Amino acid sequence: MNKNIASLVAAAFVASGSAHADMLYTVLDNTNTFASINPNTLAVTAIGATGATGDFGDLAYDSVSRTMYWVAGRGNNNLYTINMNTGAATLVGSHGVNDMFSLGWSGTGLYAQATNGAVYQLNTSNGSATMIGSNNIYPGGFDFNTVTGQMIPRSAGAGDIKSINLSNGSATQLGNSGNVNDADIAFDAGRNRYWVSDYSHNLFAYDATTFARTTVMNGTLPGPSAALEYVGAVPEPETYALLLAGLGLMGTVARRRKAARG
């Protein structure tokens, strides 16, 4: 019985990392292809065509519902979800905002910013945008830092790193990561790192505390990318149930043994 319980718990731990592996995702603007980037090997794998067009858009991942959202950017004022297995984009609805280049999931809502500095919350049911304020950032993209609880935009070109107040849209300067051409940013908590992709086919890594560039990977990407998102390991719901069941059985056995000895 003990071996069976131990095997059950071990299986749960192994399975817990198998749902969505440690991975970066991007949309290559020249072909509008959804692709994955292995953060360990930097291998790029084309997943499939989105079926929609746009430039300088952004991705955001809701780890609770496991939904990848996409604003396609210039020339396409719509919000989509992307099938992470096929790359196909499904229309959620129109947000109606020109040049919406940034998108981020805060844990409780979906936020976006246009190049005129206006910050919006997007309705995930129909795509509609509600303006919450503005700042002076021309965004290349942004992402939510789950450690500090901040929405982090990276300005296009100059590379300023700021945080956005999601109540009024105002921005606070945090640091500078250096000039990168039309780049998006993605937060990787496990590595304490910001990943940045740019329109010149490059991928960069920055220390998330100091913003110092730690890695330059020139020409890594097969096409220009202004959309980047990191997805960590997300266990399946049934894995949690399996783990809890195993731990519960172990606790029951331990209590019975203690009672028998007493």
Buried (B, 14 or more C-beta within 10 A) or exposed (E): EEEEBEEBBEBBEEBBBEBBBBBBBBBBBEBBBBBBBEBEEEEBEBBBBBBBEBBBBBBBBBEEEBBBBBBBBBEBBBBBBBBBEEBBBEEBBBBEBEBBBBBBBBEEEBBBBBBEBBBBBBBBEEBBBEEBBBBEBBBBBBBBBBEEEBBBBBBBEBBBBBBBBBEEBBBEEBEBBEEBBBBBBBBBEEBEBBBBBBBBBBBBBBBBEEBEBEEEBEEBBBBBBBBBBBBBEBBBEEBEEBBEBBBEBBEEEEEEEEEEEE
